[in-house]
């Protein structure tokens, strides 16, 4: 069964362990996310300050990263394999009066190829792809980039003990930063960078139950951030990482 079909089953069963549908996501929620999420900080650092940059979130899931970024950038598109995921994104947009262009597409067989982007990103999908699927996805996404465009992939280091014992995601394949860096290089991307992430969700999984609200996670996360040794170790260990390349 493909990764997209596996996720389809999760959406249909409403078994989204990382997404509490009952929790209200208002303007303050996304404002806190923009300030506190290291993933958002990294993405903004790569995108830059140009509000009209064409941005695509490929495999957006519930779309919270794109919705958060829409407070700063005007031209954001997001697609997912599952119509159930896009329905959640559209509802969340209405709740906070944000606008991004959403549609259904398949990262392994992209249908909408006419529009080109300056920056493409994805979180928490590549670890669910086989090596052949990751190669195919990188090549598909590369064709959507403008000259000098960039792509960032955020993924779990699934062979890391932290994720094996404390991860709260469905079944994943073996993926490490070294392996994905090699796949980026084989796909023809240059200027490669790789950073470990100090993620609020990953680091607080050690202490909090999975149904904990995001504001609780951010509160604990901010306390951890004040301890330099913890932040340094989390980045160095790299249980979650971001790789960026340029065409």
Secondary structure, DSSP 4 states (H G I P E B T S, - for coil): --HHHHHHHHHHHT--TT--TTS---HHHHHHHHHH-HHHHHHHHHH-S-TT-EEEEES-TT-HHHHHHTTT-SEEEEEES-HHHHHHHHHHHHHHT---EEEE--TTS----S--EEEEEEES-GGGS-HHHHHHHHHHHHTTEEEEEEEEEEEE-TTSHHHHHH--SS------HHHHHHHHHHTT-EEEEEEE---HHHHHTTTS-TT--HHHHHHHHHHHHT-HHHHHHHHHHTSEEEEEEE-
